[in-house]
């Protein structure tokens, strides 16, 4: 789980979410890389599908009216990917599903008892993760969305 410390900032992301099919605002934590030039590294796992992944670097500008940094654009991709998962089978323990993906070296953040966002690190073979996703999906247990796939993972997508 990500915790805020003195080197992290809350960054406001405002974007059209293809997942929700509407404009959303999401506040995510980011590590300061170069505060003078406004470069940050994303620490959080996004929940609603901005075109950025955990550990990507990006430019954010401070907005004094909002008293917040606002995401502007990604400057360096990490190679990580983000997958969003909804548990559709009622009564299923979300932690059990999350643990299966954690065993594949993925990290996750749970929003509620039916929804989580997952970071697929660049060094993980996405075809193995996708195989597990499709196994659960074909059994009617989950539905998923590939919110952001890195170039590496796009090549491994089955």
N, C-alpha and C positions, 0 to 999 in steps of 0.2 A: 504494500500500500504506500502511496506517495504521501509524504508529509511536508508541510511548508516549513522552511527555515529561513535564515536571514539572507540567503543567496537566491531564494526563489521569489518570483513575482506571480501574481494572478494576472493573466492576460485574457482579455475579452476577444473571443472569436465570433464574428457575425458572418453567417454564410447561408446559402440555400442548401438544405439537407435533402438529398435525394431519398434518404431513408424515410423522413417524415413528410417530404414533399411540401416544405414550407421554409421560410427564413427563420433561423433560430439563432439564439445567442447562447454561447457556452463559455464558461470561465474555466480556464485550464492553468495548471501550474507549469512554470518554466524556469529553468536555471539561467542566470545571467552569464552570457559568454563574453560580450563586450558591450557594457551599458552605454558607453559614449557613442557607439555606432548603432545602438538599438538592436543588437543581435542576441537572441535567446535560444535555448535548446529545450524543446518540449519534454516535460517529465511525465505529465498525465497521459492516460489513454483516452482519446476522445470517444464520446458516447454516440454522437449523432451524424458523423460522417463528413467532417471537413477534410479537404484533400491534403492531409498532413498526417505523419505518423510520429509516435513516441521516438525521441532522440533526434528528430529532424531539427535543423537550425532555421530560424526565421527572423525577419525584421518586424519589429513592433514599434509603434509610435505612441508617445504619451499624449493623452487627451486630458487637458486640465479641467474641462467641463465635466467629464465623466470621472475624473480622478482615477484613471486607469490606463494601462497600456492596451493598445488595440493592435491585433494582428494585421499585418499588411501583405506580406508574401513570404514564401518559403525560399531560403537562400541555399540550403544544402540538405540533400536527402540522406538519411541514415541507411537506407536499404531495408528498414523494417516495414511491416504491413499491419493494417488494422482490420479485424473481422468483428462484426457485430452479431450476437447470437441471442435468439429469443427461444425460451423453453415453451413449447406449445402443449406438452403433455402435462396435464394438471397433477399436482401432488409430487412431482419429481424433485428431488433434492438438487438444487443448482450447484452446490459445492461438489457433488459427485461428478457432474459434467465438467466443471472447471478443473477439478483435479486430474481428469483424463488429459486435458489440454496442457496442464502444467507439466505432466509427465513427458510431454513432447517439447518441453522447454519454452512454452508460451506463458506470458504473463497476462493477468486479467484484472479488471475492476468491475465489481458487481454494482449495478444500479438498484435493482430490487430482486425479488425472488424469482423473476422470470427473464431478466435481461442482463447481459454482461457484454463488455467490450474486451477484445483480446488483442494483445500485441504479439505478432509473430516476428521474432528477431531475424535479422538478415541471414544469420548463419544456420537457421533452421530450414530443412527441406520442406517447402510448402506442400508438396504432393502428399507427404505423410499426414500433415494437418488436414488437408482437404479430404483425404480418404476417411479420416475419423468424422469430419463434418458430414460428409455424404452418407456415411453409415448411420449416424443419428438422424439425419434428415429423412432418409428412405424408410426409417422405422417410425416416422411421425413424432419424434421426440423434440426436435428443434427445427427452426428455420434460421437462415443466416443471410448476411449481406457482406460482401467484400467492399468495405467502405473505402479502403485505400490499399492497393497492392503495389509493392515496389516493382521495379523493372526485373529484378532477379526472381521474385516470386511469380510474376506474370509468366515467365519462362518455365516455371515448374508447375503451373496450374494445370490440373487434369480436366 
